[in-house]
Amino acid sequence: MLTLHGNSQRMCDGVSRRDFMKIGALGVGGLSLADIFRLQARASAPATKHKGVIMVYLPGGPSHIDMYDLKPDAPVEIRGEFKPIPTNVPGLDICEHMPLQTKIADKFSIVRGIQSVDTHSAELLMRGTMEKPHRPVFGSVVSRIKGATTPLGMPAYVALGGENGSDPADPSYLGKAHEPFKPSGPGMANLSLSKEVSLNQLQDRKTLLGAFDSLRRDLDTRGDLAGMDSFTARAIEMISSPKTREAFDLKNETEEVRKKFGPATRLLLARRLVEAGVSVVTVSLAGTVVPGGDWDTHAGGDQKSETNFSNLKRKLPVYDQAVHALVTDIYERGLDKDICVVVWGEFGRTPKINKTGGRDHWAPAGNAFLCGGGLKMGQVVGDTGPKAERSKGTVYTPGNVLATLYKHVLGIDPESTLPDLSGRPVYLVDDRRCIEELL
């Protein structure tokens, strides 16, 4: 549908908001695709080989001591029920309920002892800081700095899952143009033509828009209107081409690949999207993907029938299959230098098992699983001592993980700043140290 606005308005960045075709809103508060393409182009760095990040969030706080940081020599009230098993990397043992990952440990690294905060929120993981007013989330920053990376304008940032709001996607002062595209509800439908509009009609409307704009071009001293034409044309190209929609269609994968991923279709979709040109995909891995809800394993309360260990016995085999599928898929497709996978939760669990058989929140020692992106794989970074309590050496935070992703995967200098609403330059993260062991 062609929507013409007779008045001339200006957005906060000074761009004229006149007379353009509203074709598909991408679920970002009414901004058209043409809006988004134009804003991204203003922010884009020079084109380079495409790199992408798949950030997998385990909401609730996965138990580090029962997954990747087991302590078999600790007292029973600490070591728990699970036993470690060796991997194909000497010295890297993981939980017995994740046997598939033992075969691919040379393709991932574990960062132990990540210092976080005791709160059920991914704020720190996605922003690198809990400071208020909130800074933009990682995907929004990448969208703002790198912009679209393909001719068809695939969205720079996509969020899969996180429907309960536990996975923050707030662009903060970067604005709605840098919210993630969410391929659910009306978002996906807006990538297709209206039933009432044929391709021929779309081209006619394109001609009409060009004729209308040519009458007023001399009024636009900034030259923005001429630029708007090209972005509108790009939006039309995206809508009328099947390639963008195909990236979201898992039917284009073989039955063998779909079976390999099992219920973790979000991870398969994430790989397809990054391969197609999306820079950041965040994935919430709980509920319909991994059974038993989130990863909060206190036991007692709403989980009276379960302990930390009975809960994880159901989760870990499904999680193991999902991670193994994603990692092997990326390597088999030769994408291990271009795609980086990060898997983490907001914190770890208490080394000591509580009275109901659960483990409580433990902020001093979370884990991060990393794969690919050209980083150094097949190692453990950090040591949490004999009881998995806290880092005995260099203390890293989620901000350090993000700084590493910015600089060494996506080519974004973490020393960069972006202006907030008052115009004050704000660093992307406060602690801009990269994790040297991964480089």
C-alpha positions as CSV (number, residue, x, y, z in Angstrom):
1,M,0.0,0.0,0.0
2,L,1.3,3.4,-0.9
3,T,1.1,6.0,1.9
4,L,1.9,9.6,1.1
5,H,2.4,12.2,3.8
6,G,1.8,15.7,2.8
7,N,3.6,17.3,5.7
8,S,7.4,17.3,6.1
9,Q,8.7,16.0,9.4
10,R,12.1,15.4,10.7
11,M,13.3,12.5,12.9
12,C,15.8,12.9,15.7
13,D,18.7,12.3,13.3
14,G,17.5,15.1,11.0
15,V,16.3,12.9,8.2
16,S,13.2,14.1,6.3
17,R,10.2,11.7,6.8
18,R,8.3,12.7,3.7
19,D,6.7,10.7,1.0
20,F,7.9,7.2,1.0
21,M,6.3,3.8,0.5
22,K,5.5,1.9,3.7
23,I,6.2,-1.7,2.8
24,G,6.5,-4.1,5.7
25,A,7.3,-2.8,9.2
26,L,9.7,-5.6,10.3
27,G,7.9,-5.3,13.7
28,V,9.7,-2.2,14.8
29,G,7.0,0.2,15.7
30,G,5.8,1.3,12.3
31,L,9.2,2.1,10.7
32,S,9.2,0.9,7.1
33,L,11.8,-1.3,5.5
34,A,12.9,1.8,3.6
35,D,13.4,3.6,6.9
36,I,15.6,0.8,8.2
37,F,17.7,0.5,5.1
38,R,18.4,4.2,5.1
39,L,19.3,4.4,8.8
40,Q,21.5,1.4,8.5
41,A,23.3,2.8,5.5
42,R,24.1,6.0,7.4
43,A,25.7,3.9,10.1
44,S,27.4,1.2,8.0
45,A,31.1,0.6,8.0
46,P,32.9,-0.3,4.7
47,A,31.8,-3.7,3.5
48,T,34.0,-6.6,4.6
49,K,33.6,-10.4,4.5
50,H,30.4,-11.2,6.5
51,K,30.9,-12.3,10.1
52,G,28.1,-13.2,12.5
53,V,27.4,-14.2,16.1
54,I,24.8,-16.6,17.4
55,M,24.3,-15.9,21.1
56,V,22.4,-18.7,22.8
57,Y,20.9,-17.7,26.2
58,L,20.1,-20.4,28.8
59,P,17.6,-18.5,31.0
60,G,17.5,-19.2,34.7
61,G,21.2,-19.8,35.3
62,P,22.7,-23.2,34.2
63,S,24.7,-25.2,36.7
64,H,28.4,-24.7,35.8
65,I,29.5,-27.3,38.3
66,D,27.3,-30.0,36.8
67,M,28.0,-29.2,33.1
68,Y,31.5,-28.0,32.2
69,D,33.2,-27.5,35.6
70,L,32.7,-30.7,37.5
71,K,34.7,-31.3,40.7
72,P,34.9,-35.1,41.3
73,D,37.3,-34.8,44.2
74,A,35.2,-32.5,46.2
75,P,32.9,-33.6,49.1
76,V,29.7,-35.3,48.0
77,E,27.6,-32.2,49.0
78,I,29.5,-30.3,46.4
79,R,30.4,-32.7,43.6
80,G,26.8,-34.0,43.3
81,E,25.5,-37.0,41.4
82,F,27.1,-36.5,38.0
83,K,30.5,-37.8,36.9
84,P,32.9,-36.2,34.4
85,I,33.9,-38.0,31.2
86,P,36.9,-37.2,29.1
87,T,36.7,-35.4,25.8
88,N,39.0,-35.4,22.7
89,V,40.9,-32.6,24.4
90,P,43.2,-33.8,27.2
91,G,42.3,-32.2,30.5
92,L,38.9,-31.0,29.4
93,D,36.2,-33.2,31.0
94,I,32.5,-32.6,30.9
95,C,29.3,-34.0,32.3
96,E,28.5,-37.7,31.5
97,H,25.1,-36.6,30.2
98,M,26.7,-34.7,27.3
99,P,28.5,-37.5,25.5
100,L,28.1,-36.0,22.0
101,Q,30.2,-32.9,23.0
102,T,33.1,-35.1,24.1
103,K,33.7,-35.8,20.4
104,I,34.0,-32.1,19.4
105,A,35.7,-30.5,22.3
106,D,38.5,-29.4,20.0
107,K,36.0,-27.2,18.3
108,F,34.9,-25.2,21.3
109,S,36.4,-23.5,24.4
110,I,35.0,-23.0,27.9
111,V,35.6,-19.9,29.9
112,R,35.2,-20.6,33.6
113,G,34.7,-18.3,36.5
114,I,32.8,-15.5,34.8
115,Q,31.8,-13.0,37.4
116,S,28.2,-11.9,37.0
117,V,25.4,-10.6,39.2
118,D,22.6,-12.4,41.1
119,T,19.6,-11.4,39.1
120,H,17.3,-13.4,36.8
121,S,17.9,-11.3,33.7
122,A,20.1,-11.4,30.6
123,E,20.8,-7.6,30.9
124,L,24.4,-8.1,31.8
125,L,25.0,-10.7,29.0
126,M,23.3,-8.6,26.3
127,R,24.5,-5.2,27.4
128,G,27.8,-5.9,29.2
129,T,26.7,-3.7,32.1
130,M,23.8,-3.2,34.5
131,E,24.3,0.5,34.5
132,K,21.2,2.7,34.1
133,P,19.9,4.2,32.0
134,H,20.4,1.0,30.0
135,R,22.8,0.8,27.2
136,P,21.9,-0.8,23.9
137,V,22.0,-4.5,23.7
138,F,24.8,-6.2,21.7
139,G,22.7,-6.9,18.6
140,S,21.5,-3.3,18.4
141,V,25.0,-2.0,18.7
142,V,26.1,-4.2,15.9
143,S,23.1,-3.2,13.8
144,R,24.0,0.5,14.4
145,I,27.7,0.2,13.6
146,K,27.7,-2.4,10.8
147,G,24.2,-2.1,9.3
148,A,22.8,-4.4,6.7
149,T,25.4,-6.7,5.0
150,T,23.6,-8.0,1.9
151,P,22.1,-6.5,-1.2
152,L,18.7,-7.7,-0.2
153,G,18.9,-6.0,3.2
154,M,18.6,-9.0,5.6
155,P,18.0,-7.5,9.0
156,A,21.3,-7.1,10.9
157,Y,19.8,-8.4,14.2
158,V,17.2,-11.2,14.7
159,A,15.9,-12.5,18.1
160,L,14.5,-16.0,18.3
161,G,12.6,-16.9,21.4
162,G,12.6,-14.9,24.6
163,E,8.9,-14.4,24.4
164,N,8.6,-14.0,28.2
165,G,10.7,-10.9,28.1
166,S,13.6,-12.5,29.9
167,D,15.8,-12.0,26.8
168,P,16.2,-8.2,26.6
169,A,16.3,-6.7,23.1
170,D,16.1,-3.0,23.9
171,P,18.1,-0.7,21.5
172,S,17.8,2.1,24.1
173,Y,19.0,5.4,22.7
174,L,19.9,3.9,19.3
175,G,16.2,3.9,18.4
176,K,13.7,1.5,17.0
177,A,15.5,1.1,13.7
178,H,17.9,-1.2,15.6
179,E,15.4,-3.4,17.4
180,P,15.7,-7.0,16.4
181,F,13.4,-8.6,13.8
182,K,11.3,-11.3,15.4
183,P,10.0,-13.8,12.9
184,S,6.8,-14.5,14.7
185,G,3.4,-12.9,14.7
186,P,3.0,-10.0,12.2
187,G,6.8,-9.7,11.6
188,M,7.1,-12.5,9.1
189,A,3.9,-11.7,7.3
190,N,5.2,-8.3,6.6
191,L,7.9,-9.7,4.5
192,S,5.4,-10.8,1.9
193,L,3.2,-8.8,-0.5
194,S,-0.4,-7.9,0.5
195,K,-2.9,-10.3,-1.2
196,E,-4.4,-7.2,-2.9
197,V,-1.1,-6.1,-4.5
198,S,0.4,-7.9,-7.5
199,L,4.0,-7.5,-8.7
200,N,2.8,-5.5,-11.6
201,Q,0.9,-3.2,-9.3
202,L,4.0,-2.9,-7.1
203,Q,6.1,-1.7,-10.1
204,D,3.3,0.7,-11.1
205,R,3.4,2.2,-7.6
206,K,7.2,2.4,-7.7
207,T,6.8,4.5,-10.9
208,L,4.1,6.6,-9.3
209,L,6.4,7.3,-6.3
210,G,9.2,8.3,-8.6
211,A,7.0,10.7,-10.6
212,F,5.7,12.3,-7.4
213,D,9.2,12.7,-5.9
214,S,10.6,14.3,-9.1
215,L,8.1,17.2,-8.7
216,R,9.5,18.1,-5.3
217,R,13.2,17.2,-5.6
218,D,14.2,20.8,-6.0
219,L,12.7,21.5,-2.6
220,D,15.0,19.1,-0.8
221,T,18.2,21.0,-0.3
222,R,19.7,18.2,1.8
223,G,19.4,15.6,-1.0
224,D,17.7,13.2,1.4
225,L,14.7,12.6,-1.0
226,A,16.9,11.3,-3.8
227,G,18.5,8.9,-1.3
228,M,15.1,7.9,-0.1
229,D,14.2,6.6,-3.6
230,S,17.0,4.1,-3.6
231,F,16.1,2.7,-0.2
232,T,12.4,2.4,-1.1
233,A,13.5,0.5,-4.2
234,R,15.6,-1.7,-2.0
235,A,12.6,-2.4,0.2
236,I,10.6,-3.3,-2.9
237,E,13.4,-5.6,-4.1
238,M,13.4,-7.4,-0.7
239,I,9.7,-7.8,-0.6
240,S,9.4,-9.1,-4.2
241,S,12.4,-11.5,-3.9
242,P,11.9,-15.0,-2.4
243,K,15.5,-15.1,-1.2
244,T,14.9,-13.3,2.1
245,R,11.9,-15.5,2.9
246,E,13.8,-18.6,2.0
247,A,16.4,-17.9,4.7
248,F,13.6,-18.3,7.3
249,D,12.2,-21.4,5.7
250,L,13.6,-24.6,7.3
251,K,12.0,-26.7,4.6
252,N,15.0,-25.7,2.5
253,E,17.2,-27.9,4.7
254,T,17.5,-31.6,4.1
255,E,15.6,-34.1,6.3
256,E,18.9,-35.3,7.5
257,V,20.0,-31.9,8.8
258,R,16.6,-31.2,10.4
259,K,16.7,-34.6,12.2
260,K,20.2,-33.9,13.4
261,F,19.0,-30.7,15.2
262,G,15.9,-32.4,16.6
263,P,13.7,-29.9,18.6
264,A,16.4,-27.2,18.4
265,T,15.0,-25.7,15.2
266,R,15.8,-22.2,16.5
267,L,19.5,-23.1,16.3
268,L,19.2,-24.4,12.8
269,L,17.3,-21.2,11.8
270,A,20.0,-19.1,13.5
271,R,22.7,-20.7,11.4
272,R,20.7,-20.2,8.2
273,L,20.1,-16.5,9.0
274,V,23.8,-15.7,9.8
275,E,24.8,-17.6,6.7
276,A,22.4,-15.4,4.7
277,G,23.8,-12.2,6.1
278,V,22.4,-11.5,9.5
279,S,25.1,-10.2,11.9
280,V,23.6,-11.2,15.3
281,V,21.0,-13.8,16.2
282,T,20.0,-14.3,19.8
283,V,18.4,-17.5,20.8
284,S,16.6,-18.4,24.0
285,L,17.1,-22.1,24.6
286,A,14.4,-23.2,27.0
287,G,10.8,-24.4,27.1
288,T,9.9,-25.8,23.7
289,V,13.6,-26.3,22.8
290,V,14.9,-27.9,26.0
291,P,12.4,-29.7,28.2
292,G,11.6,-28.6,31.8
293,G,11.3,-24.9,31.4
294,D,14.2,-22.7,32.4
295,W,17.6,-23.6,33.9
296,D,16.7,-22.4,37.5
297,T,17.3,-25.6,39.6
298,H,16.7,-24.6,43.2
299,A,14.4,-27.5,43.7
300,G,11.6,-27.2,46.3
301,G,9.0,-24.5,45.8
302,D,7.4,-25.0,42.3
303,Q,9.9,-27.9,41.7
304,K,9.0,-30.0,44.7
305,S,9.1,-33.2,42.7
306,E,12.5,-32.4,41.2
307,T,16.1,-31.9,42.3
308,N,18.8,-30.1,40.4
309,F,20.0,-33.4,39.1
310,S,16.6,-34.9,38.0
311,N,15.9,-31.6,36.2
312,L,19.3,-31.7,34.4
313,K,19.0,-35.3,33.5
314,R,16.0,-34.3,31.3
315,K,17.6,-31.2,29.9
316,L,21.2,-32.1,29.2
317,P,20.7,-34.8,26.6
318,V,18.5,-32.5,24.5
319,Y,20.9,-29.6,25.1
320,D,23.8,-31.9,24.1
321,Q,22.2,-32.8,20.8
322,A,21.4,-29.2,20.0
323,V,24.9,-27.9,20.7
324,H,26.6,-30.8,18.9
325,A,24.3,-30.3,15.9
326,L,25.1,-26.6,15.7
327,V,28.8,-26.9,16.1
328,T,29.3,-29.8,13.6
329,D,27.0,-28.1,11.1
330,I,29.0,-24.9,11.2
331,Y,32.3,-26.7,10.8
332,E,30.9,-29.0,8.0
333,R,29.8,-26.0,6.1
334,G,33.2,-24.3,6.4
335,L,31.7,-21.4,8.5
336,D,33.8,-21.8,11.6
337,K,35.9,-18.7,10.9
338,D,32.9,-16.6,10.1
339,I,30.3,-17.6,12.7
340,C,30.9,-17.5,16.4
341,V,28.6,-19.3,18.8
342,V,28.3,-18.2,22.5
343,V,26.2,-20.2,24.9
344,W,25.7,-18.9,28.5
345,G,23.3,-18.1,31.2
346,E,23.1,-15.2,33.7
347,F,25.1,-17.0,36.4
348,G,26.1,-20.4,37.7
349,R,24.8,-22.4,40.7
350,T,26.0,-22.8,44.2
351,P,28.8,-25.3,44.7
352,K,27.0,-26.6,47.8
353,I,23.7,-28.5,47.2
354,N,20.8,-27.1,49.3
355,K,18.5,-29.0,51.6
356,T,16.0,-29.8,48.9
357,G,18.5,-31.2,46.5
358,G,18.9,-28.1,44.4
359,R,21.5,-25.6,43.7
360,D,20.9,-21.9,44.2
361,H,22.2,-18.8,42.4
362,W,25.9,-18.3,42.2
363,A,27.2,-15.1,40.6
364,P,31.0,-15.5,41.1
365,A,31.5,-18.4,38.7
366,G,29.4,-18.8,35.5
367,N,30.6,-20.5,32.3
368,A,30.7,-19.4,28.7
369,F,30.8,-21.8,25.8
370,L,32.4,-20.4,22.7
371,C,32.8,-21.9,19.2
372,G,34.3,-20.6,16.0
373,G,34.6,-17.0,14.9
374,G,38.3,-17.4,14.3
375,L,39.0,-17.7,18.0
376,K,41.2,-20.3,19.6
377,M,39.3,-23.5,20.3
378,G,40.0,-26.7,22.2
379,Q,40.8,-25.2,25.6
380,V,39.6,-24.3,29.1
381,V,40.1,-20.7,30.2
382,G,40.1,-20.1,33.9
383,D,40.3,-22.2,37.1
384,T,37.6,-22.0,39.8
385,G,39.6,-24.0,42.4
386,P,38.6,-27.4,44.0
387,K,35.0,-26.3,44.7
388,A,34.0,-24.3,41.6
389,E,33.6,-21.3,43.8
390,R,35.3,-18.4,41.9
391,S,38.1,-17.6,39.5
392,K,41.6,-18.2,41.0
393,G,43.2,-16.1,38.4
394,T,42.1,-13.3,36.0
395,V,38.5,-12.5,36.6
396,Y,36.4,-12.0,33.4
397,T,32.9,-10.6,33.1
398,P,30.3,-10.8,30.4
399,G,31.6,-7.4,29.2
400,N,34.9,-9.0,28.4
401,V,33.2,-11.7,26.4
402,L,31.3,-9.0,24.4
403,A,34.5,-6.9,23.9
404,T,36.1,-10.1,22.4
405,L,33.2,-10.6,20.1
406,Y,33.1,-7.0,19.0
407,K,36.8,-6.7,18.2
408,H,38.0,-10.2,17.2
409,V,34.9,-11.6,15.5
410,L,33.0,-8.6,14.1
411,G,35.8,-6.1,13.7
412,I,34.3,-3.4,15.9
413,D,36.6,-1.5,18.2
414,P,35.3,-1.8,21.8
415,E,36.9,1.6,22.4
416,S,34.3,3.0,20.2
417,T,31.6,5.3,21.6
418,L,28.0,6.0,20.6
419,P,26.1,9.2,21.6
420,D,23.3,8.8,24.1
421,L,20.1,10.9,23.9
422,S,22.0,13.9,25.4
423,G,24.8,13.6,22.9
424,R,27.3,12.2,25.5
425,P,29.7,9.6,24.0
426,V,29.2,6.3,25.8
427,Y,31.6,3.3,25.4
428,L,30.1,0.1,24.1
429,V,31.2,-1.7,27.3
430,D,32.9,-0.5,30.5
431,D,35.5,-3.2,30.9
432,R,36.9,-3.4,27.4
433,R,39.6,-6.1,28.0
434,C,39.4,-9.0,25.6
435,I,39.9,-12.5,26.7
436,E,43.5,-13.0,25.6
437,E,43.5,-16.7,25.9
438,L,41.0,-16.9,23.1
439,L,43.1,-14.9,20.6
